Amino acid sequence: MWKKDSGYTKNDNLVCGYYLFNSPSGNEPLRQRFREIGTNLELRSNAFSNSVGNLHRGGFLLPAERIGRVSFYKVNPRAGTTALPGSSGSQPSTSSIPAKSPETASAAHAAA
């Protein structure tokens, strides 16, 4: 993500760094509005929103909570190992990633 040819923009790197250094420990999301974080980073709200979308598609940020129309994101604790390589534009949407079927999960559990 930090390489020049990664497909991520400077804004994406800035937003990712903000989430990494300001997120609470544990599994809690960063409970700040996009407008507040964008103001802290001196980014327009649409640029900030685009970067969050890119990081979400790339597997770095996960939606953790939604209150009304406000979504709060958290850093993917497995981002270093499960984030997909390549630019965020080439990533599949999360809805296209198939979930394990209960039969597959129970068979894997029984084999272990």
N, CA, C and O atoms as a Tinker XYZ file with bonds, in Angstrom:
   448  protein
     1  N      0.812000   -1.191000    0.000000    73     2
     2  CA     0.000000    0.000000    0.000000    64     1     3
     3  C      0.854000    1.251000    0.000000    63     2     4     5
     4  O      0.442000    2.279000   -0.539000    81     3
     5  N      2.013000    1.185000    0.583000    73     3     6
     6  CA     2.845000    2.380000    0.702000    64     5     7
     7  C      3.722000    2.606000   -0.520000    63     6     8     9
     8  O      4.322000    3.672000   -0.652000    81     7
     9  N      3.811000    1.627000   -1.416000    73     7    10
    10  CA     4.629000    1.786000   -2.614000    64     9    11
    11  C      3.917000    2.707000   -3.602000    63    10    12    13
    12  O      2.689000    2.787000   -3.632000    81    11
    13  N      4.706000    3.388000   -4.393000    73    11    14
    14  CA     4.162000    4.353000   -5.343000    64    13    15
    15  C      3.222000    3.711000   -6.359000    63    14    16    17
    16  O      2.226000    4.320000   -6.750000    81    15
    17  N      3.524000    2.496000   -6.787000    73    15    18
    18  CA     2.713000    1.841000   -7.809000    64    17    19
    19  C      1.660000    0.899000   -7.221000    63    18    20    21
    20  O      1.176000    0.008000   -7.919000    81    19
    21  N      1.302000    1.080000   -5.958000    73    19    22
    22  CA     0.343000    0.187000   -5.305000    64    21    23
    23  C     -1.096000    0.412000   -5.766000    63    22    24    25
    24  O     -1.946000   -0.463000   -5.598000    81    23
    25  N     -1.368000    1.569000   -6.341000    73    23    26
    26  CA    -2.734000    1.882000   -6.737000    64    25    27
    27  C     -3.474000    2.704000   -5.695000    63    26    28    29
    28  O     -4.583000    3.175000   -5.947000    81    27
    29  N     -2.870000    2.879000   -4.528000    73    27    30
    30  CA    -3.469000    3.708000   -3.485000    64    29    31
    31  C     -2.914000    5.125000   -3.591000    63    30    32    33
    32  O     -1.751000    5.322000   -3.945000    81    31
    33  N     -3.747000    6.097000   -3.284000    73    31    34
    34  CA    -3.353000    7.501000   -3.394000    64    33    35
    35  C     -2.715000    7.970000   -2.091000    63    34    36    37
    36  O     -2.717000    7.262000   -1.084000    81    35
    37  N     -2.170000    9.181000   -2.138000    73    35    38
    38  CA    -1.615000    9.781000   -0.920000    64    37    39
    39  C     -2.698000    9.949000    0.136000    63    38    40    41
    40  O     -2.450000    9.758000    1.327000    81    39
    41  N     -3.888000   10.304000   -0.303000    73    39    42
    42  CA    -5.005000   10.444000    0.639000    64    41    43
    43  C     -5.335000    9.108000    1.295000    63    42    44    45
    44  O     -5.613000    9.060000    2.493000    81    43
    45  N     -5.307000    8.018000    0.520000    73    43    46
    46  CA    -5.566000    6.693000    1.085000    64    45    47
    47  C     -4.541000    6.379000    2.179000    63    46    48    49
    48  O     -4.899000    5.889000    3.251000    81    47
    49  N     -3.278000    6.661000    1.904000    73    47    50
    50  CA    -2.227000    6.423000    2.896000    64    49    51
    51  C     -2.428000    7.282000    4.134000    63    50    52    53
    52  O     -2.218000    6.822000    5.256000    81    51
    53  N     -2.830000    8.520000    3.933000    73    51    54
    54  CA    -3.065000    9.440000    5.043000    64    53    55
    55  C     -4.217000    8.944000    5.916000    63    54    56    57
    56  O     -4.116000    8.944000    7.143000    81    55
    57  N     -5.290000    8.530000    5.293000    73    55    58
    58  CA    -6.461000    8.039000    6.027000    64    57    59
    59  C     -6.118000    6.740000    6.755000    63    58    60    61
    60  O     -6.499000    6.561000    7.912000    81    59
    61  N     -5.407000    5.840000    6.093000    73    59    62
    62  CA    -5.016000    4.579000    6.725000    64    61    63
    63  C     -4.150000    4.852000    7.955000    63    62    64    65
    64  O     -4.361000    4.248000    9.007000    81    63
    65  N     -3.192000    5.745000    7.830000    73    63    66
    66  CA    -2.340000    6.102000    8.963000    64    65    67
    67  C     -3.146000    6.692000   10.105000    63    66    68    69
    68  O     -2.881000    6.396000   11.270000    81    67
    69  N     -4.134000    7.528000    9.783000    73    67    70
    70  CA    -4.969000    8.121000   10.821000    64    69    71
    71  C     -5.719000    7.034000   11.588000    63    70    72    73
    72  O     -5.762000    7.043000   12.819000    81    71
    73  N     -6.303000    6.109000   10.851000    73    71    74
    74  CA    -7.028000    5.007000   11.506000    64    73    75
    75  C     -6.076000    4.149000   12.341000    63    74    76    77
    76  O     -6.425000    3.747000   13.451000    81    75
    77  N     -4.882000    3.863000   11.824000    73    75    78
    78  CA    -3.932000    3.030000   12.558000    64    77    79
    79  C     -3.528000    3.665000   13.886000    63    78    80    81
    80  O     -3.439000    2.977000   14.903000    81    79
    81  N     -3.287000    4.960000   13.878000    73    79    82
    82  CA    -2.764000    5.612000   15.076000    64    81    83
    83  C     -3.830000    6.172000   16.000000    63    82    84    85
    84  O     -3.518000    6.530000   17.136000    81    83
    85  N     -5.065000    6.260000   15.560000    73    83    86
    86  CA    -6.107000    6.846000   16.397000    64    85    87
    87  C     -7.206000    5.875000   16.797000    63    86    88    89
    88  O     -8.079000    6.233000   17.587000    81    87
    89  N     -7.185000    4.667000   16.278000    73    87    90
    90  CA    -8.210000    3.686000   16.632000    64    89    91
    91  C     -7.982000    3.194000   18.057000    63    90    92    93
    92  O     -6.839000    3.031000   18.486000    81    91
    93  N     -9.067000    2.957000   18.787000    73    91    94
    94  CA    -8.910000    2.413000   20.133000    64    93    95
    95  C     -8.402000    0.971000   20.062000    63    94    96    97
    96  O     -8.561000    0.289000   19.050000    81    95
    97  N     -7.796000    0.531000   21.147000    73    95    98
    98  CA    -7.295000   -0.840000   21.168000    64    97    99
    99  C     -8.465000   -1.815000   21.225000    63    98   100   101
   100  O     -9.582000   -1.455000   21.597000    81    99
   101  N     -8.189000   -3.019000   20.858000    73    99   102
   102  CA    -9.239000   -4.030000   20.858000    64   101   103
   103  C    -10.003000   -4.039000   19.556000    63   102   104   105
   104  O     -9.466000   -3.701000   18.500000    81   103
   105  N    -11.248000   -4.424000   19.639000    73   103   106
   106  CA   -12.079000   -4.604000   18.459000    64   105   107
   107  C    -13.060000   -3.454000   18.251000    63   106   108   109
   108  O    -14.055000   -3.610000   17.544000    81   107
   109  N    -12.791000   -2.320000   18.852000    73   107   110
   110  CA   -13.695000   -1.177000   18.782000    64   109   111
   111  C    -13.422000   -0.340000   17.533000    63   110   112   113
   112  O    -12.272000   -0.211000   17.113000    81   111
   113  N    -14.465000    0.224000   16.943000    73   111   114
   114  CA   -14.261000    1.119000   15.790000    64   113   115
   115  C    -13.821000    2.505000   16.251000    63   114   116   117
   116  O    -13.972000    2.862000   17.420000    81   115
   117  N    -13.288000    3.260000   15.336000    73   115   118
   118  CA   -12.961000    4.660000   15.596000    64   117   119
   119  C    -14.259000    5.441000   15.504000    63   118   120   121
   120  O    -14.830000    5.569000   14.421000    81   119
   121  N    -14.731000    5.961000   16.620000    73   119   122
   122  CA   -16.036000    6.635000   16.654000    64   121   123
   123  C    -15.856000    8.144000   16.447000    63   122   124   125
   124  O    -16.040000    8.952000   17.357000    81   123
   125  N    -15.497000    8.473000   15.236000    73   123   126
   126  CA   -15.433000    9.865000   14.803000    64   125   127
   127  C    -16.145000    9.945000   13.460000    63   126   128   129
   128  O    -16.065000    9.030000   12.640000    81   127
   129  N    -16.841000   11.052000   13.251000    73   127   130
   130  CA   -17.528000   11.242000   11.973000    64   129   131
   131  C    -16.527000   11.540000   10.873000    63   130   132   133
   132  O    -15.442000   12.065000   11.121000    81   131
   133  N    -16.909000   11.198000    9.659000    73   131   134
   134  CA   -16.054000   11.462000    8.502000    64   133   135
   135  C    -15.679000   12.938000    8.436000    63   134   136   137
   136  O    -14.535000   13.279000    8.134000    81   135
   137  N    -16.630000   13.803000    8.715000    73   135   138
   138  CA   -16.374000   15.241000    8.631000    64   137   139
   139  C    -15.286000   15.645000    9.617000    63   138   140   141
   140  O    -14.414000   16.450000    9.289000    81   139
   141  N    -15.335000   15.087000   10.828000    73   139   142
   142  CA   -14.347000   15.417000   11.861000    64   141   143
   143  C    -12.951000   14.928000   11.467000    63   142   144   145
   144  O    -11.969000   15.660000   11.597000    81   143
   145  N    -12.873000   13.689000   10.986000    73   143   146
   146  CA   -11.572000   13.147000   10.578000    64   145   147
   147  C    -11.047000   13.890000    9.358000    63   146   148   149
   148  O     -9.863000   14.219000    9.288000    81   147
   149  N    -11.928000   14.155000    8.396000    73   147   150
   150  CA   -11.526000   14.904000    7.206000    64   149   151
   151  C    -10.986000   16.281000    7.546000    63   150   152   153
   152  O    -10.015000   16.738000    6.941000    81   151
   153  N    -11.608000   16.943000    8.508000    73   151   154
   154  CA   -11.129000   18.256000    8.944000    64   153   155
   155  C     -9.746000   18.123000    9.579000    63   154   156   157
   156  O     -8.866000   18.944000    9.319000    81   155
   157  N     -9.548000   17.105000   10.402000    73   155   158
   158  CA    -8.238000   16.884000   11.025000    64   157   159
   159  C     -7.154000   16.619000    9.990000    63   158   160   161
   160  O     -6.006000   17.022000   10.176000    81   159
   161  N     -7.510000   15.945000    8.902000    73   159   162
   162  CA    -6.548000   15.611000    7.853000    64   161   163
   163  C     -6.499000   16.654000    6.734000    63   162   164   165
   164  O     -5.706000   16.539000    5.800000    81   163
   165  N     -7.359000   17.674000    6.841000    73   163   166
   166  CA    -7.468000   18.726000    5.831000    64   165   167
   167  C     -7.849000   18.149000    4.466000    63   166   168   169
   168  O     -7.293000   18.528000    3.435000    81   167
   169  N     -8.811000   17.225000    4.488000    73   167   170
   170  CA    -9.345000   16.633000    3.264000    64   169   171
   171  C    -10.805000   17.011000    3.119000    63   170   172   173
   172  O    -11.518000   17.138000    4.114000    81   171
   173  N    -11.248000   17.190000    1.898000    73   171   174
   174  CA   -12.674000   17.407000    1.661000    64   173   175
   175  C    -13.413000   16.114000    1.966000    63   174   176   177
   176  O    -12.844000   15.024000    1.902000    81   175
   177  N    -14.688000   16.253000    2.299000    73   175   178
   178  CA   -15.449000   15.074000    2.720000    64   177   179
   179  C    -15.538000   14.020000    1.618000    63   178   180   181
   180  O    -15.492000   12.825000    1.912000    81   179
   181  N    -15.666000   14.438000    0.349000    73   179   182
   182  CA   -15.754000   13.440000   -0.726000    64   181   183
   183  C    -14.426000   12.725000   -0.933000    63   182   184   185
   184  O    -14.417000   11.533000   -1.239000    81   183
   185  N    -13.303000   13.421000   -0.776000    73   183   186
   186  CA   -11.989000   12.785000   -0.907000    64   185   187
   187  C    -11.770000   11.790000    0.228000    63   186   188   189
   188  O    -11.232000   10.704000    0.015000    81   187
   189  N    -12.188000   12.166000    1.428000    73   187   190
   190  CA   -12.060000   11.270000    2.570000    64   189   191
   191  C    -12.938000   10.030000    2.384000    63   190   192   193
   192  O    -12.500000    8.906000    2.627000    81   191
   193  N    -14.163000   10.247000    1.956000    73   191   194
   194  CA   -15.090000    9.137000    1.735000    64   193   195
   195  C    -14.562000    8.179000    0.662000    63   194   196   197
   196  O    -14.674000    6.962000    0.812000    81   195
   197  N    -13.994000    8.716000   -0.410000    73   195   198
   198  CA   -13.406000    7.875000   -1.461000    64   197   199
   199  C    -12.258000    7.034000   -0.913000    63   198   200   201
   200  O    -12.130000    5.856000   -1.250000    81   199
   201  N    -11.423000    7.637000   -0.069000    73   199   202
   202  CA   -10.289000    6.904000    0.501000    64   201   203
   203  C    -10.762000    5.797000    1.431000    63   202   204   205
   204  O    -10.204000    4.700000    1.415000    81   203
   205  N    -11.780000    6.063000    2.239000    73   203   206
   206  CA   -12.323000    5.023000    3.113000    64   205   207
   207  C    -12.878000    3.877000    2.263000    63   206   208   209
   208  O    -12.687000    2.709000    2.599000    81   207
   209  N    -13.558000    4.204000    1.175000    73   207   210
   210  CA   -14.073000    3.172000    0.279000    64   209   211
   211  C    -12.958000    2.330000   -0.333000    63   210   212   213
   212  O    -13.070000    1.107000   -0.413000    81   211
   213  N    -11.883000    2.988000   -0.763000    73   211   214
   214  CA   -10.738000    2.266000   -1.322000    64   213   215
   215  C    -10.118000    1.339000   -0.283000    63   214   216   217
   216  O     -9.790000    0.191000   -0.586000    81   215
   217  N     -9.958000    1.836000    0.943000    73   215   218
   218  CA    -9.358000    1.026000    2.003000    64   217   219
   219  C    -10.276000   -0.125000    2.410000    63   218   220   221
   220  O     -9.806000   -1.205000    2.768000    81   219
   221  N    -11.579000    0.109000    2.354000    73   219   222
   222  CA   -12.531000   -0.954000    2.657000    64   221   223
   223  C    -12.463000   -2.047000    1.588000    63   222   224   225
   224  O    -12.419000   -3.234000    1.914000    81   223
   225  N    -12.454000   -1.651000    0.320000    73   223   226
   226  CA   -12.353000   -2.624000   -0.774000    64   225   227
   227  C    -11.037000   -3.383000   -0.723000    63   226   228   229
   228  O    -10.980000   -4.556000   -1.091000    81   227
   229  N     -9.982000   -2.722000   -0.270000    73   227   230
   230  CA    -8.671000   -3.364000   -0.177000    64   229   231
   231  C     -8.503000   -4.239000    1.051000    63   230   232   233
   232  O     -7.498000   -4.941000    1.170000    81   231
   233  N     -9.462000   -4.216000    1.967000    73   231   234
   234  CA    -9.389000   -5.079000    3.147000    64   233   235
   235  C     -8.709000   -4.459000    4.346000    63   234   236   237
   236  O     -8.470000   -5.148000    5.337000    81   235
   237  N     -8.390000   -3.172000    4.285000    73   235   238
   238  CA    -7.715000   -2.523000    5.410000    64   237   239
   239  C     -8.690000   -2.015000    6.465000    63   238   240   241
   240  O     -8.364000   -2.019000    7.652000    81   239
   241  N     -9.871000   -1.581000    6.060000    73   239   242
   242  CA   -10.884000   -1.099000    6.994000    64   241   243
   243  C    -12.135000   -1.960000    6.887000    63   242   244   245
   244  O    -12.519000   -2.399000    5.804000    81   243
   245  N    -12.763000   -2.190000    8.041000    73   243   246
   246  CA   -13.991000   -2.974000    8.091000    64   245   247
   247  C    -15.101000   -2.139000    8.702000    63   246   248   249
   248  O    -14.873000   -1.456000    9.701000    81   247
   249  N    -16.301000   -2.175000    8.127000    73   247   250
   250  CA   -17.408000   -1.472000    8.779000    64   249   251
   251  C    -17.755000   -2.201000   10.073000    63   250   252   253
   252  O    -17.964000   -3.414000   10.073000    81   251
   253  N    -17.813000   -1.455000   11.175000    73   251   254
   254  CA   -18.005000   -2.096000   12.471000    64   253   255
   255  C    -19.339000   -1.756000   13.104000    63   254   256   257
   256  O    -19.897000   -2.563000   13.848000    81   255
   257  N    -19.856000   -0.576000   12.819000    73   255   258
   258  CA   -21.058000   -0.137000   13.502000    64   257   259
   259  C    -21.751000    0.922000   12.650000    63   258   260   261
   260  O    -21.102000    1.703000   11.954000    81   259
   261  N    -23.051000    0.930000   12.718000    73   259   262
   262  CA   -23.826000    1.939000   12.000000    64   261   263
   263  C    -24.877000    2.482000   12.950000    63   262   264   265
   264  O    -25.667000    1.732000   13.524000    81   263
   265  N    -24.872000    3.788000   13.104000    73   263   266
   266  CA   -25.864000    4.468000   13.933000    64   265   267
   267  C    -26.561000    5.478000   13.033000    63   266   268   269
   268  O    -25.973000    6.485000   12.640000    81   267
   269  N    -27.812000    5.200000   12.712000    73   267   270
   270  CA   -28.529000    6.053000   11.766000    64   269   271
   271  C    -27.870000    5.969000   10.404000    63   270   272   273
   272  O    -27.748000    4.889000    9.826000    81   271
   273  N    -27.444000    7.122000    9.894000    73   271   274
   274  CA   -26.774000    7.152000    8.594000    64   273   275
   275  C    -25.259000    7.206000    8.725000    63   274   276   277
   276  O    -24.555000    7.329000    7.722000    81   275
   277  N    -24.752000    7.115000    9.943000    73   275   278
   278  CA   -23.317000    7.237000   10.186000    64   277   279
   279  C    -22.701000    5.851000   10.358000    63   278   280   281
   280  O    -23.125000    5.072000   11.213000    81   279
   281  N    -21.707000    5.557000    9.545000    73   279   282
   282  CA   -20.981000    4.294000    9.657000    64   281   283
   283  C    -19.644000    4.545000   10.335000    63   282   284   285
   284  O    -18.975000    5.543000   10.068000    81   283
   285  N    -19.263000    3.625000   11.215000    73   283   286
   286  CA   -17.970000    3.696000   11.881000    64   285   287
   287  C    -17.150000    2.497000   11.438000    63   286   288   289
   288  O    -17.656000    1.377000   11.364000    81   287
   289  N    -15.889000    2.741000   11.145000    73   287   290
   290  CA   -15.005000    1.698000   10.644000    64   289   291
   291  C    -13.922000    1.385000   11.661000    63   290   292   293
   292  O    -13.572000    2.212000   12.503000    81   291
   293  N    -13.397000    0.163000   11.563000    73   291   294
   294  CA   -12.270000   -0.240000   12.393000    64   293   295
   295  C    -11.186000   -0.791000   11.485000    63   294   296   297
   296  O    -11.449000   -1.188000   10.350000    81   295
   297  N     -9.977000   -0.809000   11.994000    73   295   298
   298  CA    -8.862000   -1.364000   11.242000    64   297   299
   299  C     -8.999000   -2.879000   11.261000    63   298   300   301
   300  O     -9.257000   -3.472000   12.309000    81   299
   301  N     -8.827000   -3.495000   10.116000    73   299   302
   302  CA    -8.874000   -4.944000   10.024000    64   301   303
   303  C     -7.656000   -5.492000   10.770000    63   302   304   305
   304  O     -6.526000   -5.239000   10.354000    81   303
   305  N     -7.861000   -6.243000   11.871000    73   303   306
   306  CA    -6.711000   -6.743000   12.622000    64   305   307
   307  C     -5.849000   -7.714000   11.825000    63   306   308   309
   308  O     -4.696000   -7.960000   12.180000    81   307
   309  N     -6.402000   -8.263000   10.751000    73   307   310
   310  CA    -5.650000   -9.190000    9.911000    64   309   311
   311  C     -5.223000   -8.538000    8.606000    63   310   312   313
   312  O     -4.879000   -9.234000    7.650000    81   311
   313  N     -5.241000   -7.214000    8.553000    73   311   314
   314  CA    -4.954000   -6.514000    7.299000    64   313   315
   315  C     -3.569000   -6.838000    6.768000    63   314   316   317
   316  O     -3.389000   -6.926000    5.554000    81   315
   317  N     -2.602000   -7.013000    7.623000    73   315   318
   318  CA    -1.258000   -7.316000    7.166000    64   317   319
   319  C     -1.141000   -8.683000    6.532000    63   318   320   321
   320  O     -0.230000   -8.927000    5.741000    81   319
   321  N     -2.069000   -9.595000    6.877000    73   319   322
   322  CA    -1.984000  -10.951000    6.342000    64   321   323
   323  C     -3.077000  -11.273000    5.348000    63   322   324   325
   324  O     -2.897000  -12.149000    4.502000    81   323
   325  N     -4.229000  -10.578000    5.428000    73   323   326
   326  CA    -5.330000  -10.951000    4.545000    64   325   327
   327  C     -5.701000   -9.875000    3.543000    63   326   328   329
   328  O     -6.510000  -10.129000    2.650000    81   327
   329  N     -5.140000   -8.683000    3.659000    73   327   330
   330  CA    -5.472000   -7.655000    2.681000    64   329   331
   331  C     -4.993000   -8.136000    1.315000    63   330   332   333
   332  O     -3.897000   -8.679000    1.178000    81   331
   333  N     -5.812000   -7.929000    0.340000    73   331   334
   334  CA    -5.525000   -8.435000   -0.985000    64   333   335
   335  C     -4.505000   -7.560000   -1.687000    63   334   336   337
   336  O     -4.577000   -6.336000   -1.572000    81   335
   337  N     -3.551000   -8.144000   -2.414000    73   335   338
   338  CA    -2.560000   -7.343000   -3.117000    64   337   339
   339  C     -3.182000   -6.615000   -4.300000    63   338   340   341
   340  O     -4.222000   -7.017000   -4.821000    81   339
   341  N     -2.531000   -5.550000   -4.706000    73   339   342
   342  CA    -3.014000   -4.797000   -5.856000    64   341   343
   343  C     -3.775000   -3.570000   -5.435000    63   342   344   345
   344  O     -3.977000   -3.327000   -4.246000    81   343
   345  N     -4.196000   -2.799000   -6.406000    73   343   346
   346  CA    -4.905000   -1.567000   -6.110000    64   345   347
   347  C     -6.309000   -1.857000   -5.622000    63   346   348   349
   348  O     -6.856000   -2.934000   -5.860000    81   347
   349  N     -6.882000   -0.886000   -4.938000    73   347   350
   350  CA    -8.233000   -1.083000   -4.409000    64   349   351
   351  C     -9.249000   -1.219000   -5.527000    63   350   352   353
   352  O    -10.278000   -1.870000   -5.347000    81   351
   353  N     -8.985000   -0.622000   -6.669000    73   351   354
   354  CA    -9.919000   -0.707000   -7.780000    64   353   355
   355  C    -10.015000   -2.104000   -8.361000    63   354   356   357
   356  O    -11.007000   -2.442000   -9.007000    81   355
   357  N     -8.983000   -2.929000   -8.135000    73   355   358
   358  CA    -9.006000   -4.283000   -8.679000    64   357   359
   359  C     -9.540000   -5.297000   -7.681000    63   358   360   361
   360  O     -9.567000   -6.492000   -7.975000    81   359
   361  N     -9.968000   -4.843000   -6.498000    73   359   362
   362  CA   -10.445000   -5.760000   -5.468000    64   361   363
   363  C    -11.914000   -6.095000   -5.695000    63   362   364   365
   364  O    -12.681000   -5.261000   -6.175000    81   363
   365  N    -12.301000   -7.322000   -5.345000    73   363   366
   366  CA   -13.727000   -7.659000   -5.424000    64   365   367
   367  C    -14.480000   -6.961000   -4.308000    63   366   368   369
   368  O    -13.914000   -6.670000   -3.254000    81   367
   369  N    -15.739000   -6.697000   -4.537000    73   367   370
   370  CA   -16.528000   -6.112000   -3.449000    64   369   371
   371  C    -16.739000   -7.185000   -2.404000    63   370   372   373
   372  O    -16.691000   -8.375000   -2.712000    81   371
   373  N    -16.973000   -6.773000   -1.170000    73   371   374
   374  CA   -17.119000   -7.749000   -0.095000    64   373   375
   375  C    -18.329000   -8.632000   -0.307000    63   374   376   377
   376  O    -18.364000   -9.757000    0.192000    81   375
   377  N    -19.326000   -8.148000   -1.038000    73   375   378
   378  CA   -20.507000   -8.969000   -1.261000    64   377   379
   379  C    -20.233000  -10.096000   -2.250000    63   378   380   381
   380  O    -21.006000  -11.052000   -2.311000    81   379
   381  N    -19.139000  -10.011000   -3.036000    73   379   382
   382  CA   -18.847000  -11.054000   -4.002000    64   381   383
   383  C    -17.916000  -12.126000   -3.447000    63   382   384   385
   384  O    -17.626000  -13.106000   -4.134000    81   383
   385  N    -17.441000  -11.955000   -2.206000    73   383   386
   386  CA   -16.592000  -12.958000   -1.593000    64   385   387
   387  C    -17.498000  -14.010000   -0.980000    63   386   388   389
   388  O    -18.280000  -13.691000   -0.084000    81   387
   389  N    -17.417000  -15.256000   -1.434000    73   387   390
   390  CA   -18.339000  -16.275000   -0.935000    64   389   391
   391  C    -18.042000  -16.641000    0.512000    63   390   392   393
   392  O    -16.884000  -16.675000    0.928000    81   391
   393  N    -19.079000  -16.911000    1.264000    73   391   394
   394  CA   -18.933000  -17.361000    2.644000    64   393   395
   395  C    -18.834000  -18.874000    2.641000    63   394   396   397
   396  O    -19.309000  -19.540000    1.722000    81   395
   397  N    -18.209000  -19.410000    3.686000    73   395   398
   398  CA   -18.127000  -20.861000    3.808000    64   397   399
   399  C    -19.504000  -21.417000    4.117000    63   398   400   401
   400  O    -20.271000  -20.836000    4.885000    81   399
   401  N    -19.796000  -22.530000    3.516000    73   399   402
   402  CA   -21.068000  -23.171000    3.818000    64   401   403
   403  C    -20.955000  -23.869000    5.172000    63   402   404   405
   404  O    -19.858000  -24.266000    5.566000    81   403
   405  N    -22.064000  -24.025000    5.890000    73   403   406
   406  CA   -22.007000  -24.709000    7.191000    64   405   407
   407  C    -21.459000  -26.131000    7.081000    63   406   408   409
   408  O    -20.796000  -26.611000    8.001000    81   407
   409  N    -21.732000  -26.807000    5.965000    73   407   410
   410  CA   -21.230000  -28.178000    5.791000    64   409   411
   411  C    -19.714000  -28.197000    5.712000    63   410   412   413
   412  O    -19.068000  -29.057000    6.310000    81   411
   413  N    -19.140000  -27.245000    4.971000    73   411   414
   414  CA   -17.686000  -27.164000    4.823000    64   413   415
   415  C    -17.045000  -26.848000    6.162000    63   414   416   417
   416  O    -16.027000  -27.441000    6.520000    81   415
   417  N    -17.633000  -25.917000    6.906000    73   415   418
   418  CA   -17.073000  -25.524000    8.193000    64   417   419
   419  C    -17.132000  -26.673000    9.190000    63   418   420   421
   420  O    -16.171000  -26.896000    9.927000    81   419
   421  N    -18.241000  -27.407000    9.226000    73   419   422
   422  CA   -18.361000  -28.513000   10.179000    64   421   423
   423  C    -17.449000  -29.672000    9.780000    63   422   424   425
   424  O    -16.909000  -30.349000   10.656000    81   423
   425  N    -17.264000  -29.918000    8.484000    73   423   426
   426  CA   -16.361000  -30.967000    8.036000    64   425   427
   427  C    -14.923000  -30.647000    8.388000    63   426   428   429
   428  O    -14.164000  -31.532000    8.782000    81   427
   429  N    -14.542000  -29.379000    8.249000    73   427   430
   430  CA   -13.185000  -28.952000    8.595000    64   429   431
   431  C    -12.974000  -29.069000   10.103000    63   430   432   433
   432  O    -11.893000  -29.451000   10.552000    81   431
   433  N    -13.998000  -28.744000   10.882000    73   431   434
   434  CA   -13.905000  -28.840000   12.337000    64   433   435
   435  C    -13.802000  -30.303000   12.776000    63   434   436   437
   436  O    -13.048000  -30.620000   13.696000    81   435
   437  N    -14.545000  -31.186000   12.134000    73   435   438
   438  CA   -14.527000  -32.604000   12.482000    64   437   439
   439  C    -13.180000  -33.239000   12.125000    63   438   440   441
   440  O    -12.711000  -34.136000   12.825000    81   439
   441  N    -12.560000  -32.774000   11.035000    73   439   442
   442  CA   -11.285000  -33.323000   10.609000    64   441   443
   443  C    -10.159000  -32.925000   11.552000    63   442   444   445
   444  O     -9.158000  -33.634000   11.654000    81   443
   445  N    -10.311000  -31.803000   12.240000    73   443   446
   446  CA    -9.262000  -31.308000   13.140000    64   445   447
   447  C     -9.319000  -31.973000   14.444000    63   446   448
   448  O     -8.510000  -31.678000   15.323000    81   447
